[in-house]
């Protein structure tokens, strides 16, 4: 999936490596975060998927999202998360905003 952040297009890929990187970064299982996802979780999920296309630090990812685009970005990420997770392991994550 392509996602535009601060005028630049990035490839976002929530593959197994990205999911494992999210878990390593947060100490949380991706299938267990559910509706209580935090801003830190959203940033880590964005970072993990973007990092599959190019190396980018988690702090740099955080600078790509601000009050003007957080709702749009979190909605896109959550849609991809929901489509990637099997129904039996899926918890609904609410987008920020």
Secondary structure, 3 states (H helix, E strand, C coil): CEEEECCEEEECCCCHHHHHHHHHHHCCCHHHCHHHCCHHHHHHHHHHHHCCCCCCCHHHHHHCCCCCCHHHHHHHHHHHHHHHCCHHHCCCCCCCC
